[in-house]
Amino acid sequence: MPRRLRRRAAVAGHRRGRGGTGVALAFAAGPSGERCGRGARRRGRGRRTVSVGPGGPGAAPTAALSPSRLGAVLRRALWWLVLTVTGGVRRHGQLPPRGCVVVANHSSHADTAALLAALDARHRPAIGAAADYWFASPWRRRVCRVLAAGFPVRRTGGGMDDLLSMADGPRAGRAVVLFPEGTRGADGEVGAFHRGALVLAERAGVPVVPVAIVGTDRLLPKHGRLRSSPVRVRIGEPLPPSATPQDARAAVAALRARTPAEPLRDSPVRRRVAAVAASRLGLLLAFVWACAEALSWPLMPELLLGIACVAVPRATLRLSFAALAGSLAGGLLALQLANTGLQLPAPLTTDRMRAEVRQELAAESASAVRHQPWNGIPFKVYAAEAGHADVPAADWFVESAQARGGRTLTVGAAFAVLGLLLCRFRRHYGAYVALLGAGFAAGLSLVVAGWS
């Protein structure tokens, strides 16, 4: 009787998590449960059943809403959205149902995003990251852990211990993702593999899964900036834990050779527009267009932003500010010309528009321009009528800067987001411009008809 009581007390102590979790206790017994004796084997079976889950070591987790599973789902959704915006991500093949160690080629920081977007969330991927880079500062450490489920791997000694400390994850159904090259390659070739990933797989008793990533070196080159490119992730057949680093490298290289890079199909029209919009000529064009519209030109600068910002979203801020500056300069000039009695042509405006603006200026002075972004009346009508009403130039500048600034920057940002969302369809840019022009013409006709 006393012996049975001692045994029950020992089991209760293990279940309360003495020294960590049940998984850690099972790992302490060795990868194959080397402890001798019938009682030890019985306790080992109990720990594996309680700690790892109903499927035993290596089974996929069943807690659909566990914090780690929810985090994996959110990370996959985040990176899938990001890569969809930048050109799309496509996966070929799938991981085995149980835990595994994933080995992949490494040529870009975007490799992590590609794997998190492509691998199933039920495997709760954990990414091995260089401790001397991603864990060198508190903010990098937080970003790596939250956005990439990263864990540190030292590259200057102690890295094998870091890897082996993750052996419980694959046993519990997780996919531990490693880049055995140890650093990003610069020439697109798969470098030599270190043996840490294979040792981890052998210790955990799970297969090694080769994965090839193609397109990330174009998406985010080493020491380069982000650009648009489709990404492909190809998952190969599992290798046994006894595979060598050379076997794993050969498998990844073969997968990569079978997955050719696919350049993002583009429109020649978009390329020409982007080249102009991203140059100084584009800034000058935006300034002159907006200035002319504030004086007499019938086409709003938002039309130019709709053409240029979709073609090259990264130039949106500069183009929007250039258009805003031109609009304010043109508005001040129109006000001064109206003060002198000079009447410029104002096509596509009506007498009812001018009457409405005169009433607003009489009641609100310069602040009446705040109605302009919403009522459809062109800015040039407000500028000219403000000059006729002797509105002070300083008051006019402040109020118009707020009204025009909010509208111009918001419209520019909206078209930039549209450009990012339509990145995968940029080969249809010509059709987009045609639709934009038709929509703008229809909207302008309705506005003029409504104020007639």
Secondary structure as GFF3:
##gff-version 3
##sequence-region A 1 452
A	DSSP	alpha_helix	2	15	.	.	.	ID=ss1
A	DSSP	alpha_helix	22	28	.	.	.	ID=ss2
A	DSSP	alpha_helix	38	52	.	.	.	ID=ss3
A	DSSP	alpha_helix	67	85	.	.	.	ID=ss4
A	DSSP	beta_strand	89	92	.	.	.	ID=ss5
A	DSSP	beta_strand	100	104	.	.	.	ID=ss6
A	DSSP	alpha_helix	110	118	.	.	.	ID=ss7
A	DSSP	three_ten_helix	121	123	.	.	.	ID=ss8
A	DSSP	beta_strand	126	130	.	.	.	ID=ss9
A	DSSP	alpha_helix	131	134	.	.	.	ID=ss10
A	DSSP	alpha_helix	138	148	.	.	.	ID=ss11
A	DSSP	beta_strand	150	153	.	.	.	ID=ss12
A	DSSP	alpha_helix	159	164	.	.	.	ID=ss13
A	DSSP	alpha_helix	168	171	.	.	.	ID=ss14
A	DSSP	beta_strand	175	178	.	.	.	ID=ss15
A	DSSP	alpha_helix	196	204	.	.	.	ID=ss16
A	DSSP	beta_strand	208	214	.	.	.	ID=ss17
A	DSSP	alpha_helix	216	219	.	.	.	ID=ss18
A	DSSP	beta_strand	231	235	.	.	.	ID=ss19
A	DSSP	alpha_helix	245	257	.	.	.	ID=ss20
A	DSSP	alpha_helix	268	277	.	.	.	ID=ss21
A	DSSP	alpha_helix	280	295	.	.	.	ID=ss22
A	DSSP	alpha_helix	301	311	.	.	.	ID=ss23
A	DSSP	three_ten_helix	313	315	.	.	.	ID=ss24
A	DSSP	alpha_helix	316	339	.	.	.	ID=ss25
A	DSSP	alpha_helix	351	364	.	.	.	ID=ss26
A	DSSP	three_ten_helix	365	371	.	.	.	ID=ss27
A	DSSP	alpha_helix	372	375	.	.	.	ID=ss28
A	DSSP	alpha_helix	379	388	.	.	.	ID=ss29
A	DSSP	alpha_helix	393	421	.	.	.	ID=ss30
A	DSSP	three_ten_helix	423	428	.	.	.	ID=ss31
A	DSSP	alpha_helix	429	450	.	.	.	ID=ss32
###
